Amino acid sequence: MHGCVLFTDISGSSRLYEGLGDRRAAELITAALAAMSQQIQARGGWVVKTLGDEVMAVFPDSDSALACALHLPEAVRTLQPPLKLRQGLQYGELIEGAGDVYGDTVNTTARLASLARAGQILLGAEAVATLSAGQQGQVRRLDSIPLRGKDHEVGLYEAIIEAADMTQLLSHASVSAPRLCLYLRQGEQERCLHPGATLSLGRATDNDWVITSHLASRRHARIEVHAERCTLTDFSSNGTLLRTDQGERLLLRHTSHVLHGRGWIACGEEVDTNSPHSLFFKVQGETPAAPGQSVDTPA
């Protein structure tokens, strides 16, 4: 069996429970899941299951899956408060059994949805390859990224949501600038950061990314993604080690460094690609620049 899997996740649902209380938030999410399920079924999809604040569905083809994904935000926008979705699509072979669907395609789609930001629809290369010619103009290439459990990088695309955005893309396709994204992976964790995002690293449990090594400081480092660059800033006692694929090794001590290409980050210890404490990074869509840009920051 082949088909296009759609994962749709309600963004920021944990904050809904904090802000609205358990009962009101649960009612809101239940209403959102029902509205999305109705849309999916009306557009030829099969709702396989709902998982907390997430819907998994299968469509016979990528065209119908993408068309549905583009309309699902409208199904939850009228709720109070309005909700935003993170969505992933991938086409491929599926294993069906006991009313559920399994396989690598399902796993890849779930990871794409987890990497999407609020309001974004990410597609794998196989989903895009099986789109009709008319739907090909609805997506644009981002980059290829490594995903946990995959031997090769996965081609990454995003759906063009705004009509004005599509017009600009078609008019300036040959000169349009790539969109910066910083991909991070450590063990079972993986995330894509887009311009405007900030990520704190350290041993304290309230960091955005917790480093469990006893050599890491409680407030060890910060990563910031800007429109044209990604910076890593060290605040620690033992320093932050950086190693790139080009063999460059840097020790940051209360300094900032512009990240380029791909490599590994370690907090307070040497980089070890087999260590659960080392963090893999890849800068995607960057403008070519010479590595080694570091600036001093106050201690």
N, C-alpha and C positions, 0 to 999 in steps of 0.2 A: 504494500500500500504506500502510495506517495501523496503528499499534500503539503499545504502551507500552514505552519503553526503560528498562532498569534498569542503572545502573552501580553496582557494589559494589567498594569499595576497602578493603584491609586497612590500618587505621590504625597508624602508627608502625613500618612495616616496616623502615625504615632503622636504627632502634634495635635491631631484632631481629638484624640482621647484625652490628652492633657488639657486642651482648651475648652472642649465641649462636655467632658465627662463621659464615662463609659457608655451609659445608656443612649445618649443623644448621638454620639459618634458611631455606635454600632448600628443605630437606625439609619443614619446617613449612608454608611458604607453598604448596608443591605439594600437600600434603595438604589444606590449607584450600580451595584452588581446586577440587580434585576433589570435596570434600564439598559446596561451594556449587553446583557444576555439576550434581551429582546431584539436589540439592533443586530447582534451577531446572527441570530436565527433568521431574521428577516432578510439578511443579505447572503443566505445560503451556507452559513457556517454551522458547525457543531460545537456546542459548549461542552467540552470534555469534563471540566470541573472548575470549581472556585476554591481558591486557597487563601483564606483570610481576607485580604484586600486585593486579591489578584484573580483574574479570569484567564483560563487557558482554553483556546478554541482551535479547531482545525477547519481549513477551507480546502475545497478541491483544487484551487489554483491560486497563484500569487496575486492576480488582478483583483479577485473578489476580497482577498484578505487585506490588501492595501486600501481598497475602497472603503472597507469597513473601518479600518484603523483611522482613516482620515475623518470619518464621521463620528467616531465614538466620543471625542471630546465634547461634542454638542449634546450628547446624551446626559452628561454630568454637569454641564456648565450652568444649567438652570437650577440646580440644587442649591440650598443655602446652608453653609457657604459653598460657593462654586468650587469644584474639584479639578485638579490637573492630573493627567495620566502620563505614565512612562510605558512605552510600548516597544516590543521586539517582534520581528517576523523572520522566519527562515523556511525554505522549502527543501524537502528531501524525503528519504525513505522513513516510514513510520511503522512501528510494531504495535498492533492493536490486540488487546486482550482484557477480558473482565471489565469491559466498559471504560478502559483507560487506554492511553497512548504512550508509548515509551520510545527510547532510542536517542541516538546522538543528535538528531535534528531538534528534538524536544529540549535536550540539555543546552544546546547552543542558543536556541531562542530565549530560554529563561535567562541566560547570561547577558544576551543583548538587551533585554528589557531592564536588567539590573544596572547596566552601564548607561542607559539613557537618562538624560536629565528631564525635569518636569516639562511636559508639553512636547517631548521629542519622540519620534518614531525611528528606530534603528532597524536596518535590514541587513541580512547576510547576503553574500555574493550570489548564492544559489537562488535566493528569492528574487533578486534583481534580474538574473539571467533568464528567469522564466516569466517575467512580465511581458505583456504585449508591447508592441512598438508605441502605442498611444500612451501607455503608462510609464514608459521609460523616462519620459520627461518630468515625471513626478518625483524623481530621486536624484541625488547627487553623491558622488564618491567622497568619502572622508579619508580613509586610510585602511591599512591592514593591521590587525592587532593580534597578539598572542592571547589565547584563552586557555585557562586551566584545563588540562586533560586533552588538549589538541596538539598533535605533532607539528602542525603547520599553522601559519597565521591565517586569520579569517578576514576576508574582504568586508569592509564596513561601509555602509551607505546610510543616508538619512533621507526621510521623506521631506519634500518641500511643502510646507503647510500654508504659508501666506501667498496669495496670488501675486502681490507686489514683489515678493521675494523671487517667485518663479520668473516673472517678467525680467527682472534684473539679471538673473542667471542666464536666461536665453539670449539676452542682448549682449552680455559681456562674458560669455562662457570661456572665451580664449584668454581673458585677462583676470578672471575672478580670483581673488586671493583665497588660499586654503584657510580652513578654520582650525585654530590651534586647539589641541586636546592633549592632556597629559594622562597616559595610561599607567596605572600602578597595580602591582600584584605582590602579595606576600602570603604564601601558603594558600589557604582557602579564600582569602580576601582579594578582591579586585575592584577597581573603580576607574572611571574616566572623569577628569576634572577639566572644566571649560573656563574660558576667560571670566574673571570675576571671582573664581573659587579660591578659597584658602583652606589649607589642611594643616592641623597641628599634629605633631608626632611626639610621643613621650611615654614614660612609664605610668603616669597617672591615668586612671580609668576614664576621666572625662575628656581626654584627648580625642580628636577625630579619628586618629589611627593609633591604637595602643601598641607600644613596643614592650614585650614582656621581659626583655633582657635586663638583668640586674645592673649592667653597665650603662644603660640608658638613663638619662636624667628625667625627672618628673615632667619638666617642660623642656624637651630636648631640641626640637627644630620646628620650622614652619615652611610649608611649600605654598607659593602664591602663583596663580596662573593669570597672566595679563594678556592683552590683545596680541602682543608680538613676542612674548617671552615667558619662560617659567623660571622662577627663582627658588633656591633652597637656602634658608637662613639658619645658622646654628646658634643656639643659646646655651649650650650644655657645658658640663664640666670636663667630659672626656673627649669632646669633639665629634664631628660627623664625618665618616669616611665615604668617599665617592669613587667609584671605579667605572669607567666607560668601556664600551666594546673596542675602542681604539687603543686600549691599554693605559689610558690616562688615570692616574691615581692622585686624589686630592684629600687633604685633611683640612676640614673647615673648623675654625675656632672663632666663634663670634664674628663670622663673616658671611656674606651672601655670595652665591655662585649661580650663574645662569646655566640651566640644564639644556643639553643638546643631545640629539640622537637617542641612544639607549644605553642603559647601564644598571648599576646597583648602588644602593644606599645602605649604610650600616650605622647604627647609632651607638657610639662609644666603643666599637670593636672593629676588627678588620672585616672586610667584605668576604663572605663565604656563600657562594651561590647555593650550597646545600643546607645552609643554616636557616631555620625558621625565622630568624631575626632580620635577615637581609631583605631589602625591599627592591624589587625590580621596577624600573621605570622606562617608558618610551615616550618621547615627545613627537607628536604627530601633527603634520600640517605646518611645520615651522618654516620660516624664511631662512634659507641657508646663511650661516654665520660662522665665523671662526670660534672654536671652543676656547675656554680658558678665561672667560669674562668674569672676574670676581671684583667685588667692591667691599670696602671695609664698612662695618656697622658698629655702633657703640657696644662696648662690652656690657 
